Structure formats: structure tokens, C-alpha cells
Amino acid sequence: MFYQMAEIVYDATVYFCNKYISKFSRTHNKMLQAARSGKQNITEGSMVSDTSMGTEIKLIGLELA
């Protein structure tokens, strides 16, 4: 469920940046990196959930907070 939401947020961020922010802007690059990072953290958090619930919460909580 979290990964699906992160995927939607990432896709929306890509669309927004491509439509409204210059591709040569540093803001454009930073927003895409942040969206990509959030999606990756959720993936990593889910992979370690079998061994560490605390790590999963930490990885997911940091990006969604």
C-alpha cells in the first residue's frame, strides 16, 4: 500500500516538474530526486521488515513525515 502511494506521488511529481518547472532548474532536479528517494526508502523499508520493524518504520517514517 505505501509503495503504491509513493509511486503515485513520484509520478505526480514528475508530471508537475515537467509541466511547470524548467528542466534546467535546480529545483526540478531536487524535486525529482526527493520523490525518487522517498519511493526507494519505502522499498528498502519493506525489504527489511522481516528482520526489523524498527528499521522499516524509520525508513518509511522519515520520508512521509
Buried (B, 14 or more C-beta within 10 A) or exposed (E): EBEEEBEEBBEEBBEBBEEEBEEEEEEBEEBBEBBBEBBBBBEBBBEBBEEEEEBBEEBBEEBEE
